[in-house]
Amino acid sequence: MQNFLLHTCCAPCSIAVIDEIKNQFALTVFFYNPNIYPEAEYLKRKAEVIKICTEWGVPMIDMDYEAEKWCEKIKGYESEPEGGERCALCFKFRLAKTAEYAKNNGFHYFGTSLTMGRNKKAEVINPIGQAFAKYYKIKFYDVDWKKDGRQEKGRKMIEERGIYRQKYCGCKFSLQKKYEE
């Protein structure tokens, strides 16, 4: 069975993805999300991913928070709208770390649950993953996880397990926007 490193952003976006691929690959979950603000929110989201991985016996790699590095990476793009260039930079930052880790640790594939997010566009995220796959000479699992009933399945699984479902994307700018509405 081939090794697969799955970047996960949160339990609601990853539960159906993990469930689908955990029996197809030797799956390891990769939690790297320095964009999540505040740190208490980051810890809540991480705890829910740990809960899923523990329940299903899926190994998880917990990377450092590194919020300062993320802030430096998106500097100058703070006022970008949700889904704009700041988000693309954020995807690049997290997928670069995932691809590098996958390559350096003998994974055959890497992927992300980001495309499951209702406001996350596969046509933006997947080309970023493909570019890092080419650079690191590793395979990227190119999927729009929202399709084929996966979003509904994920919602049901989250509800059944009583898993925390956040109210905003993750960064402080998406949190500010949420409270402006």
N, C-alpha and C positions, 0 to 999 in steps of 0.2 A: 504494500500500500504506500502511495506517495505521500510525502510530508507537505502539509498545507499550513501556512501562517495567516491567520485571519485577523486583520485590524478590526477592532470593535470600538464603537463610539459610545454605546449605551446598551442596556438590556432590551428596551423596546425595539431598537433597530437590529439587534443581533440574534435574538432568541430563535426566530424562524430560520435564519441563515445557519446558525450553529446546528440546529436540529436537522436541517437538510443535508449538510455536508459532513457531519461527524461520523457517519458510517461509510462514506465514500473515500475518505482520506484519513491519514494519521493527522488529525487536526490539533493545532495549538492556537489558542486565542492570544492576541497581542493587544494589550490595553495601553495606548499611548495617546493622551488627549490633554496636552498642556493648555489648550484653548478654553477649557471649561472653567467658568468663573461663577461664584467664588470657590475657593478650595473646598469648602464644606459641600458644595454641590458636586464637585469632582469626586469626593470621597463617597457620597451617596450613590452616584452612578457606578463607580467602581465596585462598590459592595454588591450591587445587584448583578453585575456581570460575574463576580466571584460566586454568587449564589447559584447561578445557572451552570457555570463550569463545574462547581462542586457536585451539584445534583447529577450531572451527566458524566462525571469523571473525565472532563476535558482539561488538559493542562492549560495553564494561563501564565503568560509572561506579563508582569506588572512593571512597566517602565516608570522612570522618574517623572514628576509633575512638570518641571521645567517651564513654568509660566513666564518667567522673564525672557527666555529664549523665544517663546512664541510671540510675546509683545514686541520684541526687537524685529522679528521676521515680518510682522504686519505693519510696522511703523510707517506712517504716512498714508495708510489706507483705513484709518479708524472711522472716517465718515462715509465710507462706501456703504451702499445699501446692502441689505441681506441678499445673498446670492450673487453679489458682485465680485470684484477683483480680490477683496480681502478674503472672501471665502475660498476662492481658487488658491490663493497663497497658503491658506490654512490647510487645505487638502494636500497641497504639494509638500508642506512641511511634515505632516503626519505620514503620508505615503512614502516619502523619501526615507524616513526612519524605519518604516516597516520593511521596505524593499531591501535596504542595507542589512537589517537584522536577518532577514530571510536568507539572503545570499551568504552572509558570513556564518550562518549556523546550519547550512545544509538543507534548507527547505527547497522543494521542487516548485511549489506554487506560493504566491501570496495573493491576498485579496482584501476587500474591505466591506463592512456592512453599511458604509456611508450611503450607498445608493438606495437603501431602504427608507431613509428619511423622506418624509413627504415633500420637503422643500429642497431636497438634494437631487441635482440633475445628473443622471448617469452619463449624459453626453458631455458633461464637464469633468466628472470624476474619472471615468474609465480611460479617457485618453491620457490623463496624468499617470494613472497606474501603468498603462502600456508604455509610456515613455521611460518610466523607471525600470520596467521589465527589460526593455531593450538595453538600457544603460548597464544594468546589473547582470544581464544575460540569465534571466530567470523568468518563469511564466507568471503572468498575471491572469487571474480568474475574472474575466470581463463579463459582469452580470448586472442587469438592472433588477435588484432584489424586490422592487415594488410590484413587479409583474407576476402573473400566474397565481394570484390569490395569496401570495406570501404575506402581504401587509395585513390582510384580514386574519390570516392564521396567526401571525405574530401578536396582533391585538388580543385575540382570544387566549393565547398562551399566557400573555402578561396578566390579563384579567384573572384567569384561573389560578395563577400562582401568587396573586397579590403583589406583583412587582411594581416598584415605584416608576411612574411615568412622568418625566419632566415636562415643564410647560414652555420651555424655550430651547433653542438650538444648543446653546452652551456658552458662547463667549459673552463678555460683559456688554458688548454692543448689541447682541441679540436680546439680552436681558433688558437693556435700556429700551429697545424698540418695543418689546412686549408690554412694558409698563407705560409707554407713550400711547398705546392703542386704547 
